[in-house]
Amino acid sequence: MKIKLLAIGKTDDKNLIQLIDTYQNRLKHYIKFELQLLPDIKNVKNLSEKQQKEKEGELLLKQLQPNDQLILLDEKGKDFRSKEFANYLQKKMNSGIKQIVLVIGGPYGFSDAVYQKAQGKVSFSKMTFSHQMIRLFVVEQIYRGFTILKNEPYHHE
């Protein structure tokens, strides 16, 4: 199985980039992982929230392969503790899915078309995080999940 994390816009903070890279490199020991950053939508000042979500949605949906499982990172998604998230990943691997695509939406969330295409939603917190910071949190939690599955001494409970 492969996990792809899709996000719109680049990460500006060099410290965040370095930390994301650290966890991406650690993940190579467990699974194929890819962070794909899509370009920001142009001329957003001239677009309504709905139009911006629709344009971002079109961009996101173009990145999917027919058999990808689309999981949205959404505040209304399922909450997990770290061990539960590790088990969630294990179930996905056991099901024979070739690729999970986790998506961080734009500032206003997802379009209706993206919600309709999604096979699940995961929440990382009831709090709101910057789109740049959540990238780090997601990559770290995927790494944490695999260390839990391998009984490695990273996670403490």
C-alpha angles and dihedrals in degrees: 000000000000128000119210123189113204122196136165119237133015128281108250101186112088092205092056091047090053093049093046089050090050093057093040089056091048091051091059088079092062113027145354106270132179131184109203118189116199122206119264116260111261125236095013090161088072094049132082118232089258093050091049091050090049093051091047089047092054090050092049096046091052088064094060127099118215095255098042117121108226116212118181123213096224134159089231092053130106116293118227136187111223094261091049091051089051089053090047089055090047092053090050091051092047091051092065097245109161097205136012114200113202112194131202107202129218125268093286098041127241136334121246089252091058092047090051092051095047121103094197148357128224126192120207093190144339085244123085118244130189113267089242095053096046089060089063093045093051095048091046092049092050088051091046090050093056093047088053091050090050093046091238121160100251101096120059125192 
